[in-house]
Amino acid sequence: MGKIIEKTTVDTKGRVMIPTSIRKRWGINEGVVILFEEKDTEFLLKPERKKGVRLKDLCGLSPKRTGEPKWITPEEIKSIWE
């Protein structure tokens, strides 16, 4: 079993508040769908990850274009195989 890092209480409506430190670490914002997964005698809560995740979402990077892309020429392609 994993290490307990935070503790919270279920309210009268069955809601659970996810602590801020965990929300920030896992990128859980308003509207994020949380998945419940049963595993043996415990359950896991996971944020749903959508396909096509952006680079910025993964590593906090936001690359900027520095100009028009330079396309490789047929001669350069041929030189690779020579």
C-alpha positions as CSV (number, residue, x, y, z in Angstrom):
1,M,0.0,0.0,0.0
2,G,1.2,3.5,-0.7
3,K,2.2,6.2,1.7
4,I,-0.6,8.3,3.2
5,I,0.2,12.0,2.4
6,E,-3.1,13.7,3.1
7,K,-6.3,13.0,5.0
8,T,-9.8,14.3,4.4
9,T,-13.4,13.5,5.5
10,V,-16.5,12.6,3.5
11,D,-19.4,15.1,4.0
12,T,-23.1,14.3,4.5
13,K,-23.6,14.4,0.7
14,G,-20.8,11.9,0.1
15,R,-18.4,14.5,-1.2
16,V,-14.7,14.4,-0.6
17,M,-12.5,17.5,-0.8
18,I,-9.2,16.8,-2.5
19,P,-6.4,18.7,-0.7
20,T,-4.9,21.6,-2.7
21,S,-1.4,20.2,-2.7
22,I,-2.7,17.0,-4.4
23,R,-4.8,19.0,-6.9
24,K,-1.8,21.1,-7.9
25,R,0.5,18.1,-8.2
26,W,-1.9,16.2,-10.4
27,G,-3.3,19.1,-12.3
28,I,-6.9,18.6,-11.0
29,N,-8.9,21.7,-11.8
30,E,-12.7,22.4,-11.8
31,G,-14.4,20.1,-14.3
32,V,-11.7,17.4,-14.4
33,V,-13.3,13.9,-14.3
34,I,-12.1,11.6,-11.5
35,L,-12.1,7.9,-12.1
36,F,-12.6,5.4,-9.3
37,E,-10.8,2.1,-9.7
38,E,-11.3,-0.9,-7.5
39,K,-8.1,-2.9,-6.8
40,D,-8.3,-5.9,-4.3
41,T,-9.3,-4.3,-1.0
42,E,-8.8,-0.7,-1.9
43,F,-9.8,1.9,-4.5
44,L,-7.9,4.5,-6.4
45,L,-9.0,7.9,-7.5
46,K,-7.4,9.0,-10.8
47,P,-7.9,12.1,-12.9
48,E,-9.1,11.1,-16.4
49,R,-6.4,11.7,-19.0
50,K,-7.6,12.6,-22.4
51,K,-5.8,11.5,-25.6
52,G,-3.8,14.2,-27.4
53,V,-2.2,15.7,-24.3
54,R,-0.3,18.9,-25.1
55,L,3.4,19.2,-24.4
56,K,2.6,22.2,-22.2
57,D,0.3,20.0,-20.0
58,L,3.0,17.3,-19.6
59,C,6.0,19.4,-18.7
60,G,4.9,22.9,-18.3
61,L,6.7,23.9,-21.5
62,S,5.3,26.2,-24.1
63,P,7.7,26.1,-27.1
64,K,7.7,29.1,-29.4
65,R,8.1,29.1,-33.2
66,T,11.3,30.8,-34.3
67,G,10.3,31.2,-37.9
68,E,9.2,29.1,-40.9
69,P,10.2,25.4,-40.9
70,K,13.1,24.6,-43.3
71,W,12.1,21.5,-45.3
72,I,14.7,19.0,-46.2
73,T,15.7,18.8,-49.9
74,P,15.7,15.5,-51.9
75,E,19.5,15.8,-52.1
76,E,19.8,15.9,-48.3
77,I,17.5,12.8,-48.1
78,K,19.7,10.9,-50.6
79,S,22.9,11.8,-48.7
80,I,21.6,10.0,-45.7
81,W,21.4,6.7,-47.6
82,E,24.8,7.0,-49.3
